[in-house]
Amino acid sequence: MATRRSYSRVQENVGDSLLSLLAAGALAFLYIPVVVLIIFSFNDNRSLTLPLRGFTWKWYEAFLNNSDMLQAIANSLYVAAMATAITLVIGTAAAFALDRYAFPGKTVFRRLILLPIALPGIITGISMLNMFKLMGINLSLETVILGHATGLVSIVVTQVYARLQRFNRRIEEASSDLGARPWQTFFYVTLPNIRSAMIGSALLSFTVSFDEIPVTFFLTGRDNTLPMYIYSTLRRGITPEINAVGTVIVVLSLGLIFLSVYLLHKSDKE
């Protein structure tokens, strides 16, 4: 019996070690290219080859002096901010409708609300491109905003709806019993309890919108967003400027993602 137990423990240890190696390999596959990008953004050599020549900030200075790139960044910020704002309003209202009201087709609506985020971006982009063409709407940053908002609304709905499901409705009833009006109950009782879920989902939506390419490719007009500018530049080859702006995007995206995860985790504890 002792021998069998020892053999079982050895098997378990081997299995745990293999899983750890697989997990480490997967993480390395995902993040080593990002590390390489960051390292080469500080390389004092325009040619992206080894060995590294030296440390420099000049590629960051170069992209900060590139007016076309800065305009693309401004366009991306505008699109992401507007798409997030639209998504937050529509998604929060939809989450309240799902949580508070019974209406025909509610179950189907809950399933369909997840469809835009599940569909490949190329499908969403082509579908909305056809719709805008049929309606006679010219492509612009505004059409990109609508395309992004269509896909991102699922993120807000799922997160806010999940928080509302855990919300104690008796607090709202107590507020009404004490003489508060519906709008007062919403702003002073309900909203503070779902605020972290709203902020977390908004930050995640902003990050996804800022980096979106497939939908943007089909719906953008003459104005480029940053991902589209980088995509067009890469046709002529990778430059240190691209590595520099990529590093900035990685750092900011990670910061927003970690902040959104923290806020959503905080919402789960409330």
Secondary structure as a PSIPRED ss2 file (coil, helix, strand):
# PSIPRED VFORMAT (PSIPRED V4.0)

   1 M C   1.000  0.000  0.000
   2 A H   0.000  1.000  0.000
   3 T H   0.000  1.000  0.000
   4 R H   0.000  1.000  0.000
   5 R H   0.000  1.000  0.000
   6 S H   0.000  1.000  0.000
   7 Y H   0.000  1.000  0.000
   8 S H   0.000  1.000  0.000
   9 R H   0.000  1.000  0.000
  10 V H   0.000  1.000  0.000
  11 Q H   0.000  1.000  0.000
  12 E H   0.000  1.000  0.000
  13 N H   0.000  1.000  0.000
  14 V H   0.000  1.000  0.000
  15 G H   0.000  1.000  0.000
  16 D H   0.000  1.000  0.000
  17 S H   0.000  1.000  0.000
  18 L H   0.000  1.000  0.000
  19 L H   0.000  1.000  0.000
  20 S H   0.000  1.000  0.000
  21 L H   0.000  1.000  0.000
  22 L H   0.000  1.000  0.000
  23 A H   0.000  1.000  0.000
  24 A H   0.000  1.000  0.000
  25 G H   0.000  1.000  0.000
  26 A H   0.000  1.000  0.000
  27 L H   0.000  1.000  0.000
  28 A H   0.000  1.000  0.000
  29 F H   0.000  1.000  0.000
  30 L H   0.000  1.000  0.000
  31 Y H   0.000  1.000  0.000
  32 I H   0.000  1.000  0.000
  33 P H   0.000  1.000  0.000
  34 V H   0.000  1.000  0.000
  35 V H   0.000  1.000  0.000
  36 V H   0.000  1.000  0.000
  37 L H   0.000  1.000  0.000
  38 I H   0.000  1.000  0.000
  39 I H   0.000  1.000  0.000
  40 F H   0.000  1.000  0.000
  41 S C   1.000  0.000  0.000
  42 F C   1.000  0.000  0.000
  43 N E   0.000  0.000  1.000
  44 D C   1.000  0.000  0.000
  45 N C   1.000  0.000  0.000
  46 R C   1.000  0.000  0.000
  47 S C   1.000  0.000  0.000
  48 L C   1.000  0.000  0.000
  49 T C   1.000  0.000  0.000
  50 L C   1.000  0.000  0.000
  51 P C   1.000  0.000  0.000
  52 L C   1.000  0.000  0.000
  53 R C   1.000  0.000  0.000
  54 G C   1.000  0.000  0.000
  55 F E   0.000  0.000  1.000
  56 T C   1.000  0.000  0.000
  57 W C   1.000  0.000  0.000
  58 K H   0.000  1.000  0.000
  59 W H   0.000  1.000  0.000
  60 Y H   0.000  1.000  0.000
  61 E H   0.000  1.000  0.000
  62 A H   0.000  1.000  0.000
  63 F H   0.000  1.000  0.000
  64 L H   0.000  1.000  0.000
  65 N C   1.000  0.000  0.000
  66 N C   1.000  0.000  0.000
  67 S H   0.000  1.000  0.000
  68 D H   0.000  1.000  0.000
  69 M H   0.000  1.000  0.000
  70 L H   0.000  1.000  0.000
  71 Q H   0.000  1.000  0.000
  72 A H   0.000  1.000  0.000
  73 I H   0.000  1.000  0.000
  74 A H   0.000  1.000  0.000
  75 N H   0.000  1.000  0.000
  76 S H   0.000  1.000  0.000
  77 L H   0.000  1.000  0.000
  78 Y H   0.000  1.000  0.000
  79 V H   0.000  1.000  0.000
  80 A H   0.000  1.000  0.000
  81 A H   0.000  1.000  0.000
  82 M H   0.000  1.000  0.000
  83 A H   0.000  1.000  0.000
  84 T H   0.000  1.000  0.000
  85 A H   0.000  1.000  0.000
  86 I H   0.000  1.000  0.000
  87 T H   0.000  1.000  0.000
  88 L H   0.000  1.000  0.000
  89 V H   0.000  1.000  0.000
  90 I H   0.000  1.000  0.000
  91 G H   0.000  1.000  0.000
  92 T H   0.000  1.000  0.000
  93 A H   0.000  1.000  0.000
  94 A H   0.000  1.000  0.000
  95 A H   0.000  1.000  0.000
  96 F H   0.000  1.000  0.000
  97 A H   0.000  1.000  0.000
  98 L H   0.000  1.000  0.000
  99 D H   0.000  1.000  0.000
 100 R H   0.000  1.000  0.000
 101 Y C   1.000  0.000  0.000
 102 A C   1.000  0.000  0.000
 103 F C   1.000  0.000  0.000
 104 P C   1.000  0.000  0.000
 105 G C   1.000  0.000  0.000
 106 K H   0.000  1.000  0.000
 107 T H   0.000  1.000  0.000
 108 V H   0.000  1.000  0.000
 109 F H   0.000  1.000  0.000
 110 R H   0.000  1.000  0.000
 111 R H   0.000  1.000  0.000
 112 L H   0.000  1.000  0.000
 113 I C   1.000  0.000  0.000
 114 L C   1.000  0.000  0.000
 115 L H   0.000  1.000  0.000
 116 P H   0.000  1.000  0.000
 117 I H   0.000  1.000  0.000
 118 A H   0.000  1.000  0.000
 119 L C   1.000  0.000  0.000
 120 P C   1.000  0.000  0.000
 121 G H   0.000  1.000  0.000
 122 I H   0.000  1.000  0.000
 123 I H   0.000  1.000  0.000
 124 T H   0.000  1.000  0.000
 125 G H   0.000  1.000  0.000
 126 I H   0.000  1.000  0.000
 127 S H   0.000  1.000  0.000
 128 M H   0.000  1.000  0.000
 129 L H   0.000  1.000  0.000
 130 N H   0.000  1.000  0.000
 131 M H   0.000  1.000  0.000
 132 F H   0.000  1.000  0.000
 133 K H   0.000  1.000  0.000
 134 L H   0.000  1.000  0.000
 135 M H   0.000  1.000  0.000
 136 G C   1.000  0.000  0.000
 137 I C   1.000  0.000  0.000
 138 N C   1.000  0.000  0.000
 139 L C   1.000  0.000  0.000
 140 S C   1.000  0.000  0.000
 141 L H   0.000  1.000  0.000
 142 E H   0.000  1.000  0.000
 143 T H   0.000  1.000  0.000
 144 V H   0.000  1.000  0.000
 145 I H   0.000  1.000  0.000
 146 L H   0.000  1.000  0.000
 147 G H   0.000  1.000  0.000
 148 H H   0.000  1.000  0.000
 149 A H   0.000  1.000  0.000
 150 T H   0.000  1.000  0.000
 151 G H   0.000  1.000  0.000
 152 L H   0.000  1.000  0.000
 153 V H   0.000  1.000  0.000
 154 S H   0.000  1.000  0.000
 155 I H   0.000  1.000  0.000
 156 V H   0.000  1.000  0.000
 157 V H   0.000  1.000  0.000
 158 T H   0.000  1.000  0.000
 159 Q H   0.000  1.000  0.000
 160 V H   0.000  1.000  0.000
 161 Y H   0.000  1.000  0.000
 162 A H   0.000  1.000  0.000
 163 R H   0.000  1.000  0.000
 164 L H   0.000  1.000  0.000
 165 Q H   0.000  1.000  0.000
 166 R C   1.000  0.000  0.000
 167 F C   1.000  0.000  0.000
 168 N C   1.000  0.000  0.000
 169 R H   0.000  1.000  0.000
 170 R H   0.000  1.000  0.000
 171 I H   0.000  1.000  0.000
 172 E H   0.000  1.000  0.000
 173 E H   0.000  1.000  0.000
 174 A H   0.000  1.000  0.000
 175 S H   0.000  1.000  0.000
 176 S H   0.000  1.000  0.000
 177 D H   0.000  1.000  0.000
 178 L C   1.000  0.000  0.000
 179 G C   1.000  0.000  0.000
 180 A C   1.000  0.000  0.000
 181 R C   1.000  0.000  0.000
 182 P H   0.000  1.000  0.000
 183 W H   0.000  1.000  0.000
 184 Q H   0.000  1.000  0.000
 185 T H   0.000  1.000  0.000
 186 F H   0.000  1.000  0.000
 187 F H   0.000  1.000  0.000
 188 Y H   0.000  1.000  0.000
 189 V H   0.000  1.000  0.000
 190 T H   0.000  1.000  0.000
 191 L H   0.000  1.000  0.000
 192 P H   0.000  1.000  0.000
 193 N H   0.000  1.000  0.000
 194 I H   0.000  1.000  0.000
 195 R H   0.000  1.000  0.000
 196 S H   0.000  1.000  0.000
 197 A H   0.000  1.000  0.000
 198 M H   0.000  1.000  0.000
 199 I H   0.000  1.000  0.000
 200 G H   0.000  1.000  0.000
 201 S H   0.000  1.000  0.000
 202 A H   0.000  1.000  0.000
 203 L H   0.000  1.000  0.000
 204 L H   0.000  1.000  0.000
 205 S H   0.000  1.000  0.000
 206 F H   0.000  1.000  0.000
 207 T H   0.000  1.000  0.000
 208 V H   0.000  1.000  0.000
 209 S H   0.000  1.000  0.000
 210 F H   0.000  1.000  0.000
 211 D C   1.000  0.000  0.000
 212 E C   1.000  0.000  0.000
 213 I C   1.000  0.000  0.000
 214 P H   0.000  1.000  0.000
 215 V H   0.000  1.000  0.000
 216 T H   0.000  1.000  0.000
 217 F H   0.000  1.000  0.000
 218 F H   0.000  1.000  0.000
 219 L H   0.000  1.000  0.000
 220 T C   1.000  0.000  0.000
 221 G C   1.000  0.000  0.000
 222 R C   1.000  0.000  0.000
 223 D C   1.000  0.000  0.000
 224 N C   1.000  0.000  0.000
 225 T C   1.000  0.000  0.000
 226 L H   0.000  1.000  0.000
 227 P H   0.000  1.000  0.000
 228 M H   0.000  1.000  0.000
 229 Y H   0.000  1.000  0.000
 230 I H   0.000  1.000  0.000
 231 Y H   0.000  1.000  0.000
 232 S H   0.000  1.000  0.000
 233 T H   0.000  1.000  0.000
 234 L H   0.000  1.000  0.000
 235 R C   1.000  0.000  0.000
 236 R C   1.000  0.000  0.000
 237 G C   1.000  0.000  0.000
 238 I C   1.000  0.000  0.000
 239 T C   1.000  0.000  0.000
 240 P H   0.000  1.000  0.000
 241 E H   0.000  1.000  0.000
 242 I H   0.000  1.000  0.000
 243 N H   0.000  1.000  0.000
 244 A H   0.000  1.000  0.000
 245 V H   0.000  1.000  0.000
 246 G H   0.000  1.000  0.000
 247 T H   0.000  1.000  0.000
 248 V H   0.000  1.000  0.000
 249 I H   0.000  1.000  0.000
 250 V H   0.000  1.000  0.000
 251 V H   0.000  1.000  0.000
 252 L H   0.000  1.000  0.000
 253 S H   0.000  1.000  0.000
 254 L H   0.000  1.000  0.000
 255 G H   0.000  1.000  0.000
 256 L H   0.000  1.000  0.000
 257 I H   0.000  1.000  0.000
 258 F H   0.000  1.000  0.000
 259 L H   0.000  1.000  0.000
 260 S H   0.000  1.000  0.000
 261 V H   0.000  1.000  0.000
 262 Y H   0.000  1.000  0.000
 263 L H   0.000  1.000  0.000
 264 L H   0.000  1.000  0.000
 265 H H   0.000  1.000  0.000
 266 K H   0.000  1.000  0.000
 267 S H   0.000  1.000  0.000
 268 D H   0.000  1.000  0.000
 269 K H   0.000  1.000  0.000
 270 E C   1.000  0.000  0.000
